[in-house]
């Protein structure tokens, strides 16, 4: 039996280390899909301002198939960027001006708090002749106890689900295992 393994690359691990311990208060995305009556969000990327908005942690997903059994797996990436993905951002806003246009999703997490831990979640898929294990998402916990999950959506769109309610986090992460924890 062939096993495929898809893990965060070194650049993603470095970005996650920068996120651990960073003070955060907002999640940004260039798009969002949400069903009426639900709180689970589907986005194409997540950008998290760090260092007072001088840098951003950008989380994205793509997908691929195994060659024989066509098992879907996802390729998450985490990068440090100078601007949020897909969102207009002006580093030098005029006095009294704003850094962003109002054409994006902004999830306010409350008061600024430090990221105390990041759990990396892995998924495992088994086929008839091959299997795949891959990094499927994150659970971020802040020092004030607030938690949110960013997990690959089960689709070939390459989108992400964002959960902030405890029941949604539990549902979204069901069947995933904690592979590693970064602590601040």
C-alpha positions in Angstrom: 0.0 0.0 0.0 1.3 3.4 -1.0 1.0 6.3 1.5 1.1 9.9 0.5 2.0 12.5 3.2 1.4 16.3 2.8 2.6 18.4 5.6 3.1 22.2 6.1 6.4 23.3 4.4 9.2 25.1 6.3 7.8 28.5 5.4 4.4 27.6 6.8 6.0 26.3 10.0 8.0 29.5 10.3 4.8 31.6 9.8 2.9 29.5 12.5 5.7 30.1 14.9 5.3 33.9 14.3 1.6 33.6 14.9 2.1 31.8 18.2 2.5 34.6 20.8 1.3 37.4 18.4 -1.4 39.7 19.6 -4.5 39.4 17.3 -8.0 40.8 17.2 -9.3 40.4 13.7 -9.5 37.8 10.9 -9.9 39.1 7.3 -11.0 37.5 4.1 -11.7 38.7 0.6 -14.9 36.6 0.3 -17.3 34.7 2.4 -20.2 32.2 2.1 -22.5 31.6 4.9 -25.9 29.8 5.1 -28.9 31.4 6.9 -29.1 30.2 10.5 -25.5 28.9 10.5 -22.3 30.4 11.9 -19.8 28.3 10.0 -18.1 30.5 7.4 -16.5 29.3 4.1 -13.8 31.6 2.7 -11.0 31.4 0.1 -8.3 32.6 2.5 -7.8 34.0 5.9 -5.5 37.0 6.7 -4.6 37.8 10.3 -3.0 41.1 11.0 0.1 40.8 13.3 2.6 43.4 14.7 -0.1 46.1 14.6 -1.0 45.5 11.0 2.6 45.8 9.7 2.5 42.1 8.6 -0.2 39.5 8.0 -0.4 35.7 8.4 -2.1 34.5 5.2 -3.7 31.0 5.3 -4.8 29.3 2.0 -5.8 25.9 0.8 -5.4 24.0 -2.5 -6.3 20.4 -3.2 -4.9 17.4 -5.2 -5.8 13.7 -5.8 -3.8 10.6 -5.2 -2.9 8.9 -8.6 -4.6 5.5 -8.2 -7.6 5.9 -5.9 -8.3 9.5 -6.6 -8.3 10.4 -2.9 -8.8 14.1 -2.3 -6.3 15.8 0.0 -5.6 19.4 0.8 -2.4 21.5 0.7 -2.6 24.2 3.3 -0.1 27.0 3.3 0.6 29.7 5.9 2.7 32.7 4.8 3.8 36.0 6.3 2.8 38.8 3.9 3.0 42.6 3.8 -0.8 42.9 2.9 -3.9 40.7 3.3 -4.7 38.4 0.4 -7.2 39.9 -2.1 -8.0 43.0 0.1 -7.0 46.6 -0.7 -4.7 47.7 2.1 -2.9 51.1 2.4 0.0 50.9 4.9 0.2 54.8 4.8 -3.4 55.8 5.3 -3.8 59.6 5.5 -4.5 61.1 9.0 -8.1 60.3 9.8 -8.2 57.8 6.9 -8.5 54.0 7.0 -6.2 51.2 5.9 -8.8 49.1 4.3 -11.7 49.5 1.9 -15.0 48.1 3.0 -15.1 45.3 0.4 -14.1 42.3 2.6 -15.1 40.2 5.5 -13.8 41.2 8.9 -14.3 39.0 11.9 -13.7 40.9 15.1 -12.4 38.7 17.9 -13.0 41.2 20.7 -10.1 42.9 22.5 -6.6 42.3 21.4 -5.2 39.1 23.0 -2.1 37.0 22.5 -2.2 33.6 20.7 -1.3 31.1 23.4 -1.4 28.0 21.2 -2.0 26.6 17.7 -2.9 23.0 17.2 -2.2 21.5 13.8 -4.9 19.0 12.8 -4.3 16.2 10.4 -6.7 14.1 8.3 -6.3 10.5 7.0 -8.0 9.1 4.0 -7.8 5.4 3.1 -8.4 3.9 -0.4 -8.1 0.4 -1.8 -4.5 0.7 -2.8 -3.2 3.9 -1.3 -3.8 6.3 1.6 -3.0 9.9 2.4 -2.3 11.8 5.5 -2.2 15.6 5.4 -2.4 18.8 7.5 -6.1 19.8 7.3 -6.4 22.7 9.7 -5.7 24.7 12.8 -7.3 25.4 16.1 -6.0 28.8 17.5 -6.4 29.5 21.2 -5.9 33.0 22.6 -4.8 33.9 26.1 -8.4 35.1 26.9 -9.7 31.6 26.2 -11.3 32.4 22.8 -10.8 29.6 20.3 -11.4 29.4 16.5 -10.7 26.8 13.9 -9.6 27.2 10.3 -10.0 23.9 8.5 -10.0 22.9 4.8 -13.5 22.7 3.3 -14.5 19.3 2.0 -14.6 20.5 -1.6 -12.3 20.9 -4.6 -12.7 24.7 -4.5 -9.7 25.0 -2.3 -11.7 26.9 0.3 -11.4 27.0 4.1 -14.1 26.8 6.9 -13.8 29.1 9.8 -15.6 28.2 13.1 -15.8 30.2 16.2 -18.7 28.7 18.1 -17.7 25.6 20.3 -20.3 23.3 18.6 -19.1 24.4 15.2 -15.4 23.8 16.1 -16.3 20.3 17.4 -18.3 19.5 14.3 -15.7 20.9 11.9 -12.8 19.0 13.5 -14.5 15.7 14.1 -12.3 12.9 12.7 -9.2 15.1 12.7 -6.3 14.4 15.0 -3.9 16.9 16.7 -0.5 16.3 15.1 1.4 19.1 16.7 0.9 22.1 19.0 2.8 25.4 18.9 2.7 27.1 22.3 3.6 30.7 22.9 
